[in-house]
């Protein structure tokens, strides 16, 4: 009996790479660099495909939050424990990808250019020194913390200066792994450093004398350089002290203080450079926030005189009236304008007058420019002074002081003033302005 002809053994199917990327740009980048790539519309489809024919590798896209990515990675690890899983990520998601290396991710590729390494990595020919991702370990975790801190610092860019400094200092301390640290904020009004942030409790850094830490921070701030006090230095904490100034070319903002030695290990030169780089980034963010505040403030003020423009001044006056109504205080409005004459018609006369009015403002007064040659000043009397003779005398003294601003602006300039008071002359800002304007008008001539 003739045996049946033997058939050749079936050739195993080509083990392709499965790609699970919802983002079209990520998917296109993978397909452009891999000739044989099977695109799956979802992780479930990829798992079904892998159950039929185990793939050579799986490439996933990290496009949104980390929860779904972790679930997909865990599912692939359970069903395909021997299949490496790679990820393609946009630059802003690189910190998440670096953390996933410790959870089973084989490697990641940052879009758009790093994906070119993908074919070599899959073929096993990748040069580990040519842009490869850092190995899992303490160094990788430290780098990931620093990169994450830099990204989160950028996320604080639209905050106000003071909270931006506070939150940024904490981010930097976390990135450096400082269990004990503190930050000082520079108070321009007081001309000193104020303690702003403490990490590790009120006895943080365990210095013999808190003022020693403040003094070291002041030295660092003055020189603009990092100050290092070795462990055992007089008055320094047992683990030493490193003071990193937070300042840029135009302003000083504060100082970060952390131990020179943590958990028995000295702060390395690389850690110090990272602290300086992050502090420099924080300084520029705080400076930008301060400029935004200044621009917003100037937008409410007259560019020639620095006084509030008409609408912001009336809004301010309304707020003072509301407070005075609750506290039973007296609010006075003093209107100031030039008397008719040649000095009032010069091109720069009104601006010079406005500058003189601003210089005449006492503490607690606020001035505004209502029109070209008319200015107003709001004055709040002490609490409980509503209707008292002292409040009236304060308003009259203010009017005399403001009237003297005319000759300071121009020797021949003469001013006239008028006073209106809340609540006697009206309940609103507009009512006070109308009452004062009525008193500014010259009295009618009896002969006419």
Secondary structure, 3 states (H helix, E strand, C coil): CCCCCCCCCCCCCCCCEEEECCCHHHHHHHHHHCCCEEEECCHHHHHHHHHHCCCCEEEEEECCCHHHHHHHHHHHHHHCCCCEEEEEECHHHHHHHHHHHHHCCCEEEECCCHHHHHHHHHHCCCCCCCCCCCCCCHHHHHHHHHHHHHHHHHHCCCCCHHHHHHHHHHHHHHHCCCCCEEEEEEECCCCEEEEEEEECCCCHHHCCCHHHHHHHHHHHHHHCCCEEECCCCCCCCCCCEEEEEEECCCCEEEEEEECCEECCEECCHHHHHHHHHHHHHHHHHHHHHHHHHHHHHHHCECCCCCCEEHHHHHHHHHHHHHHHHHHCCCEEEEEEEECCCHHHCCCCHHHHHHHHHHHHCCCCCEEEECCCCEEEEEEECCCCCCCCHHHHHHHHHHHHHHHCHHHHHCCCCCEEEEEEEECCCCCCHHHHHHHHHHHHCCCCCCCC
